[in-house]
Amino acid sequence: MPNTLEQLSSNRVKLTVEMPFDELKPSLDKAYKDIAGQVNVPGFRKGKVPAPVIDQRVGRGAVLQEAINDALPQAYSKAVTENKIVPLGQPDIEVTKLEDNKNDVTVEFTAEVDIRPDFELPDLSGITVEVPDVTVPEEDVDERVETLRQRFATTTDVDRAAAEGDVVTLDLKGTQDGEELEDASADGITYKLGSGGMLDGLDEAVTGLKVGESKTFESTLLGGAHRDEKADITVTVAKVSEQELPAVDDDFAQLVSQFDTVEEMRADLKAAMEKMARLDQAADARDKVLEAVIGKIDIELPAKLVDSELEARRDQVNQQLAQAGLTVEQYLEDSQEEAEDADEFWTEIEKRSLDALKAQIVLDKMADDDEIGVEQNELTELIVRKAQQNGSTPEQEAQHMMEHNHLPEWMEEIRRGKALASLVAQATVTDASGEVLELDRIQADGSIAPEVEEAEEAEEAPAEADKA
């Protein structure tokens, strides 16, 4: 299959591809067969209509069009492979020549497409980043224990005025100028007095009320169509319950965990929190290493790809804000975003989107250069993780993958993950204390890799024997 490559710019090329008759013939035969099975011609059985009759009834042009549409993707893919280019996005294809001499059909088409820019990866051994130390203060463990106490607390209905710490059931009705606001009214809301997080003034209004008693107060609505507007809120107490927290003793440890003592329970909680902290530390390191690599590479992104990516990201953010009933300004008020206004917010979104695009290009190149493949067990592990994240089963995720043709996308996700792991392993990562971190010891779930753990246990065994 003759083809030529023309460089239109640093990141866009034009392929000119000629498909001779011998390459087009299988698709042409298939087109005749498919059409023969679709048309009804008197005197011929369905599927047995001769090619000359189809040409007469349907038209030779329609047959050629179907054949070209069938053969073109494979011809394009072959030309891409032969010219060793990496397309970014879909090509703009145009059939520029069609010579039909019955038994000698020649087709020529052009394909303009953006390609991955040509660049070299920096010396990864020279990349150094620093991440915070992994620390789990006892105060954090205390908070986790307190959460468990709250979860296993008992409540008893009481016939007295509501006080701080009580769990109350409330009916709320919001009004403006005497007219009820549907999205500011609700019945049967359970709330712990003093916990905050609801309407300003609610704690003060409910404290001292008994079952059946009501009080009206003014507050600012936090969501819905009347967000940030003042409204009159009438709260009625439906139930008052006294909460009793369990004592933190060995009985409590046995109730909430598999351990017999409080010390063992706290040690396990702390170990779990340290595991999560290590995982966060590893994720932070990966982000910083990738950011450092991108900062050392000058990648000129194709304009069409950039426009498409930014438009898709903006549409996604706008959709998420609309679903939450928020404007950009309202979102910035409640979030931890550093942007001070909408313009700065969208500028930051654009930067993140372009950085993410550059990161994908870098990881794809590294995966190609290192000839990184995907094993069946790696795909299985990804399917299991997606099932855990989505609350589904691996079988359901696998079916979803096949029905929506996600296999190439998911395999690319695995390749990029392996490329990122290789990239981080070649860089130097230290914590704030100056210790060099061995991030290849930590698996995706935060646990120590089994082979590493076994090696460490083998090293510790002689020392334990000496102590004995």
N, C-alpha and C positions, 0 to 999 in steps of 0.2 A: 504494500500500500504506500505509494509515494506521498510524501508530505514535506512541507517546508515550514520553518519557524521564522517569524519576523518580530523583532523586538520593537514594540511601539513606545515603551518607556521603561524605566528601571523596574517596574512591577506590573507591566501589562504586555502581553504578546498576542500575536495573530498567527494561528495555525491555518495553513491551507492544505486540505486533505483530498486526495483523489481516491474514489472507490471504484476499481475496475469491475467488470461484469462478473468475474468468478467469485468476488467477495460479496457482490450484491445478490447473486442468483439464489442462495438459500433463503434470503428474506423475500425475494420475489416469488419463489415457489410457495412460501408460507402465506404470502398475501393472497395469491390465487386460491389456495386451499381454504383459507379463512372466509374469503368472500363467497366461494362456492357453497360453503355451509350456511350462508346467510340469505342467499337470494333464491327465489322460486322462479324457475324457467320452465314453461310447458314443454313436455317431451323429455325432460331430464330429471333424474332423481336428485334430491337435495344432497349437495356435497360432490356431485359427479358432473357439474357443469364445466365444459371445456373452456380453456383459456381464451380462445378466439370469441366465444359467445360472451364471456365476461367482459372482454374488451368492448364488444358491441353494446351490451346492455348497461354496464356500469361505467365503462370508460377506462382506457389504458392509463390515463393520467392519475385516476384515483388509485389504481393498483400500484403504480410507481410511487405515489405519495406514501402509501401504507408501507411499502417495502423500504423506502428511504428512512421513514420514521423508526422502523424496526432495526435497521442496520447501523444507523448513525451513532447511537450511544457507544456501541462497541468500537466503531472506527475512531471516534473521538478519544475514547479511553486508551486505545492502542497508540495513537499519536502522542498523547500526553506521556505515556510510559517511554516511548522511543526517544522523545526529546528531553526526558528527565526534568520535567517541570512539575511544580506543586501548585495546582489551581487553588485559588481562594474565591469561592463562590461559583455561581453558575455561568457558563459561557454564553455569549451572544452569537448565535449560529445563523448563517445565511447560506443557502444553496446557490452557488454562483454559476454552475454549469450542469446541464442535463442533456446528454446526447442519447437518444433512443433509436437504435437501429435493430429493434426486435431482439436479436440474439447477441447484441453487443451494446449493452447499456453502460454508459460511463457517467458517474456523478462526481462533482467536485463541490466541496463546501468550505467555508471559512469559519473559524471559531475564535472570537476575541475574548480573552479571559484575563482576569487579574491573577497574578502568581505570587508565591511567597518570595519576599525580597531576598537577595543574596547577601548573607552576612556571616561573620565568623564569631563563634562563641568566645568569650574572654577566658583567660587562664583561671579556671575555677578554684585552683589551689590558692590563689591570691585573694579570694573573697573571704572576708572576715566580718561577722556580725555578732552583736551581743544581745542577749535576752535576759529578762529578770530572773532572779533566783526562784526556786520552788520553795515556798514557805507555807505552812499551814499552822497559824497561831492557834493556841488552845481556845481562844475566844471564838474562833470559827467552829471548832468542834462543839463548844457550848451551844452555839446557835443551832447546830444540827440536832443536838440532843433536845433542845427546847422545841424544835419542830416536831420531833417524835412524841414529845409529851403532849403537844397540842393535838396530834393525830389520834392519840390513844386516851384523850381526856374523856371523862364521863360528864354528862349534863343531867341536871334534875330540875324539873319545872318548879318554880317558886311563886308564891302569892305575895309579892312585895314589889316595891318600886325598883326599876332597873338601875343598876349601878355599873361602874366601870369594871370590865372583865366578864360581865354577863353576856350570854349569847341570846339575842333577841330576834323574834320574827316580826317583821314590819310590813305595813302597807303604806305605800307612798302615792301621793297625788299632787302633780305639779300644775299650777295654773298661772295664767297671765291675764290680768284685767278680768278675773272671774271665769275665764274660759279654760277648760281643762286641756292640758297638753298630753297627747297620747304617748309620745316617746319619753315623757318625764313622769310617767305613772306606772306602778307595778305593785303586785300583791305577793305576799309570802316570801319576802327577802330575808335571808338569814344573815345576821351581822353581829360581830363581836364588838361591844362598846369599847371605845378607846383605841381600836386598831387603826383608825384613819383610813384614807384611801377612797372614801365616798364623798358625799356632799359636805361642803363646809357648813358648820353649824349643826350637823346631824347629831353628833355626840351630846352637845349641850341640850338640844331639844329633847332627846329621848331620856337622858339621865333624870330620874325622879318620877317617870311615868309608870303607871301600873297597866296591866292588861285591860284593853278597852279604852284607854285614855289617848287623847290626841293633842297635838300641838302644831301650830303653823309658824314657819320661819322663812326668811328670805335667803336664797342662796343662788350661786351662779351655776348654771347647768354645764356639765362636763362633756357632753356628747350629743349626737342627734342633730336634727334640723335647727334646734335652738341653742346650739353650743355657744358658750360664753355669754349667753343672755341671762338676765336676772329673772327669777320666777319665785312665786310663793309655793312653798312645799308644805303640805299637810301630812304629818306622819302619825300613824296609829299603831300602837303596840298590840300585836296579836298573841305574843307569848314571851315570857321571861324565863330563862333557864340559867341556873347557876352552874358554872363549869368548875370541875375539880380535876386538877392535874395530878398524874401519878407521881409518887416520889421516885427519885432516881436512885434505885437500889438494885440488888441482884435480881429480885423478882421482876423488876421492870426490864432489865437486860434480857432475861429469859423470855419475856413477853414479846419484845420487839425485835429480837435477833436470835441467832443460833448459839449465842454465847451464854455462859453461866454467871459471869461477873460483869460489873460495870466497867472495870478496867479493860477487860477483853473487848467489850462492846465499843468503848471509846477508841481503843487501839485500832480496831477494824474500821471504824468510821474515819479515823485520821488517815489510815492507809488508803482507803477509797478516795478521799479528798486529795491526797498526794498524787494518786494515780491520775485523777482528772487534771490536776495542776501540771503534771508532766506532759500530758497530752496537749494542754493549752500552750505550754512552753514550746513543744515541738512544732505545733501549728504556727506559732509566732515566728519561730526560727525559719520555717519553710517560707513564710511570707517575706521575711526580711532578706533571705538569701536570693529569692527570685527577684525581689525589688532591686537588690544590688546588681544582679546580673543584667536586668533590663536597663538599669542606669548606665551601664558601660557599653551598651549597643545602640547604634544609631539606625533605627528601623524606619524606613519610609513606607507608611501604610497606604494601600490603594485608596483613592478618594471615594470610589463607589462603595467599597467595603466599609469604610469609616462611616459614611452617611447612613448606610443600611443598619450598621450596628448601633449608632447613636439614636436613630429613629425607633428601632425596636426597644432599646433600653428606656427611652423617654415614654413610649407607649406603655411599657410594663409598669413603670413607676406611677404614671398617671392613673392606670387601672387600679393599682393597689391603693392609692390615695382615695380614689372614688369609692372603692368597696368599703373603706374605713370611714367614709363620710368626712374626709379631711381635706383642707387646702394645704398647699406647701407651707404657708405661714403657720397654720395650726400645728402641722406636724413638727416644725422646727421648735415650736414652743415646748412641746412635750418630750422631744427626743434629746439624745446626747450629741446630736450633730453639731459640728463647730461652725457651720455656715450661719451667717447672721441674717441673710435675706434670700429670697427666691433666686435671684441672679447668681449669687455665690453658691447656692445649693446645686443648681443645674450645671454650673462650671465644674463643681466637684464630681457630680455624677458623670460628666463627660470624661474627666480625667480617669476616673476609676474604670470606665468602660474601655477606654483606649489602652490603659495599662493591662486590663484583663485580656484584651485582644493580642497585645504584644506578648503577654505571658504564654498564651496558647501557641503562638507562632514559634517562640523560643523552645518550648517543650516539644512541639512536634518535630522541629529540626533536630533536637537532641535525640529524640526517639528514633528518627530516621538514620542519623549518623551512627548511632550505637546499635542499630538494627534490633531494637527492642520489640519483642513479640508478646503475644498474650496466650497464656496456658488455659486449658479448660477449667482447671480448679480456680484460677483467678477470676474467670467470668462467673463461676458458681458462687464464689465468695461475695462478689459484687451484688449478685442477685439476692443473696441472703441478707446483705446489709440493707439493700433497698426495701426488702420486705419488712425488716425490723423498723426502719424509718417510717414506712407508710402504713404500718399496722396490717399488713396483708401476709400472704404466704409466698414462699419462693415459687411455687407452681403458678400462682396468679401473676407474679412479676415476670416470669419467663413467658407466659402466654401474652402478656401485655407487650413484652419486647418483640415477639414475633409478629403480633398483629399490627404494630405500628412501626415495624422495621427499625427498631432502636439498636439492633445488634452492632452496626458499624459505629454508631455514636457511643455506645457503652464500651466497646473495645478501645476506641480512641481515648475515652476517659481513663481506662486502665493504663494505657500506654503513657499518657501524660503523667499519671500518678507515679509510675515507675521511673519516668524520666526525672521528675521532681525529686524523688528519693535519691536517685543517683547524683543529681546536681548538689543536693544538700550534703551528701556523704563526702563529696570532694571539697566542699568549703570548710571553713573553720568557724565553729559556733561556740561561743563562751557565754557563761552566765555572768551576772553582775559581780560575782566573787572571783572571777577570773578562771574558773574551772572549765576546761574544754569538754563539751558535751558529746557523748556518743549517741546520736539520735537514731542510728541504725539498730540500737537495742530496743527501741520502742515501736511496737506494732500499731496498726491503725486504731485498735481499741484501747490503747494506752498501756497494755500489758507488756511484760518483757518477752521478747522472742524466745520460744521454747529452747532452741539450740543454745542461745546465750545463757538462759537460766540453768540449763543442765551443766554447761561448762563452769558457771560460777559455783554451783553446788559441788562439782567435782573438785574445784580448787579449795573450797572451804572444808571438805571432808577430812583431809589430813590434819588440818589445824584442830578440828573438833576431836579427832582421835588422840592428838597429843595432849589435849586438855583432860581427856578421860584417863 
